[in-house]
Amino acid sequence: MRFEQLKKNSNVIVRKKLVKSKKNWIIVSSLSIVGGFMLLGSTTTDVSAATTTSTTIEKSVNTSPSALATQDSNNKKSTPASTNNSTTETLPATSTNTTNTSTTTAKTTSTVPTETTTGSTTDTPSSETNVNNSAPTNPTLNDSGQAGFTNWNFDKGNLSIDGGTLPEGTGKPDDTRWGGHSQDISSIQITSPVKAAKDSSYLFANMPKLTTISGLENLDTSSTTNMEGIFKNDTSLDSVDFSKNNVHSVKNFSKAFENDSKLKKVIFPSDSHANAALVNDTRHMFANDKSLIDPGVKDWQVHLLLFTAGMFKNDDQIPTFDIGGWLMNTSVNTGNSSIGEGMFDGTNFQSIIFNNYAVFSPETALTSQRGNIWASVEPAYTDGSVAHFSGIPNSSSDNGLGSLYKQTNTNLQNSKTFVTNNHLTKLTYNPTVDDSTTNIPNLITLPTNVGDQSFVAIGTVGITSSVDVPQTIIVDGHKYKTDTKTVTAKFGQTTATADQTVTYTNVKVAGGTVEIPTNNGSSVSLTVPDGNDGDTIDIDVPVDQIPKGYHSIPTKVTIKYSDDSSNHLLPDTKEIQISGDKAQGGPYTIPTSTANKTISVVIPNGVVGGSVTIKLPDKTGYKPVDNKGNEKTELTGTFDADGTFKPDQSIIYMGQPAKDTTVHFKLPNGNDITSTLPSNSKVGDKVTVKVPSVPG
């Protein structure tokens, strides 16, 4: 008898065998149902069959509970399942790797935050970039200590710079810059155009032998915003010529020429488009420049200038200081002279020129050896009288420079009417001696082991008197104390110097424990040793206080010591972030109701505690369901402390009921015979059906 398959379908798996039924042979077909349809195929075979016996229908379906129970154990490290005697299909899936940062108010040491990172969505499985990328390789440093910049040469005291772009500064002095040769550099030559960094702080600082700079016009400073300390401590340098440079964008000139004791003049551009216009900070810019005659700042635009404390401190060789063109910001802080931080402390001008829009802090002094009162040369008021102020403000700061040129108003303050002429009016002030009083304030310079300090005392001009010494001082943010009670000083018109050096010692601060909260509701305890007021110390965050699989951000906390008894250990962070370590994704297999058949999806890389959402791929004839039989479209889970992906619930792809349960056979004479699948046959089931026997 010949049998022919009625239809052919690539989704049908057909198995046939000959079985003996008493004296006859019959064909028995075994079918796997795919996609909801079942068709039987056979080769043309001649058999002799007089009778047939009924054959048992076999059904093989893997729907046991163990298929769900073993899903997690089969995916412990998200590695591909064994393919021995099984079929794994990797289907397209859309994945989202999300890391949420949760914050709770309850204090706990067991709860760890769920972190999220958002990955790209793709229609095909693909590896994703780790959330925490590894740090880039550090650039190679040449002997200048400047990454990637090699266009310089040091030879016999000469630093030659030949083109290129200078690296960014750090805002701090760098002893390794220029190969550590700064102490031996006596001349600088810039031989071709060089682009200066935005942060050019301390670029040519700490060069005590430097006397000449040639080719400074080749240094392109048009984009530079920070020149803090650029020529600081260059004690042999007598001039700097910026006339052919562009310093328009510079905001920070603080300490730029500090301690340049031989510096006589600085030349800035005459073009207003190239001269300083955005400057904000000039604190200690020319401090201790004892030879300075012309600082060159007359034509600056200073409407943004806010900090000038100590700008000309101890510069006693400037004869006439002209800032009559300055339109000053009403919020400018010109420094407190009672602690030696006034803009003009230690100067000795013969005259000074202001306009009616000048502004000074009430504590700012204007010292002079020529007199203790400053009076205007020109009439200042409509009645013909002059304006005047005390060189050293009194304790209430109501009679000094800042009392006349107040920060609360842009015009000269007085009960009389001030003379104005075309909006901007300049006045020249000269120092004079006030013979009406014998007791006058002086700004006392006190030599100490931590540098000269200043304070105000009252005495008589020409008389040596005992003055009280400040018992505590603050230097560079550090508090010091002394046991010395008094010193003697000979009073001048506005300044005097103590006749002995006073020793100050650090103020000790006891250590202790600092508790810092974390973003997961717990806290980290840091043990801090004893220290000195104003000092800082870096304390490692203890790894044993961080949950497994996580790390802290930051890994170190900087603690500042303070003499404040109520809060003496000050951390630089208010909260420590607990973040998950990197977790490696990979293939993840999901079981099906068909024995030895799984479906694989790709878990993207993520972090411990990070949530992952995978869009489950479609599979013809199957539906993904959870352990309650609810259909699911997504697989969700997280990475545990070991970096293993853990699903929120188990998923299995269940075969769906077969759509066509009739099997058709065509006889050689053109007639059809049929057989029926067992009831409840589903996609993926393996069933055995009997081929009906046909007489003849």
Sequence and secondary structure as in RCSB ss.txt:
>XXXX:A:sequence
MRFEQLKKNSNVIVRKKLVKSKKNWIIVSSLSIVGGFMLLGSTTTDVSAATTTSTTIEKSVNTSPSALATQDSNN
KKSTPASTNNSTTETLPATSTNTTNTSTTTAKTTSTVPTETTTGSTTDTPSSETNVNNSAPTNPTLNDSGQAGFT
NWNFDKGNLSIDGGTLPEGTGKPDDTRWGGHSQDISSIQITSPVKAAKDSSYLFANMPKLTTISGLENLDTSSTT
NMEGIFKNDTSLDSVDFSKNNVHSVKNFSKAFENDSKLKKVIFPSDSHANAALVNDTRHMFANDKSLIDPGVKDW
QVHLLLFTAGMFKNDDQIPTFDIGGWLMNTSVNTGNSSIGEGMFDGTNFQSIIFNNYAVFSPETALTSQRGNIWA
SVEPAYTDGSVAHFSGIPNSSSDNGLGSLYKQTNTNLQNSKTFVTNNHLTKLTYNPTVDDSTTNIPNLITLPTNV
GDQSFVAIGTVGITSSVDVPQTIIVDGHKYKTDTKTVTAKFGQTTATADQTVTYTNVKVAGGTVEIPTNNGSSVS
LTVPDGNDGDTIDIDVPVDQIPKGYHSIPTKVTIKYSDDSSNHLLPDTKEIQISGDKAQGGPYTIPTSTANKTIS
VVIPNGVVGGSVTIKLPDKTGYKPVDNKGNEKTELTGTFDADGTFKPDQSIIYMGQPAKDTTVHFKLPNGNDITS
TLPSNSKVGDKVTVKVPSVPG
>XXXX:A:secstr
   EES   TT EEEEEEEEETTEEEEEEEEE BTTB            S        EE    THHHHTTTGGG
TTS     TT EEEE   EEEEE      SS  SS            SS      SS        B TTS BT  
 EEEETTEEEEEEEE     SS  TTGGGGTGGG  EEEEEEEEE  SB TTTT S TT  EEE GGGEE TT  
B TTTTTT TT  EEE TTS  TT  B TTTTTT TT  EEE  SSTTTS  S  B TTSSTT TT SB   TT 
  TT  B TTTTTT TT  EEE TT    TT B   GGGT  TBTT   SEEEEETT    TT  B  SS SEEE
ESS  BTTS   EEESS  TT  SSHHHHS TT SS   SS B  SSS  EEEEEEE  TT SEEEEEEEE BTT
S EEEEEEEETT EEEEE  SEEEETTEEEE S  EEEEE  SSEEEBSS B  EE EE  EEEEEEBTTS EEE
EEE  EETT EEEEE  GGGS TTEEEESSEEEEEE S TTS EEES S BEEEE EE  EEEEEEBSSTTEEEE
EEE  EETT EEEEE    TTEEEE TTS B SEEEEEE TTS EEESS  EEEE B SB EEEEE TTS EEEE
E  TT BTT EEEEE      
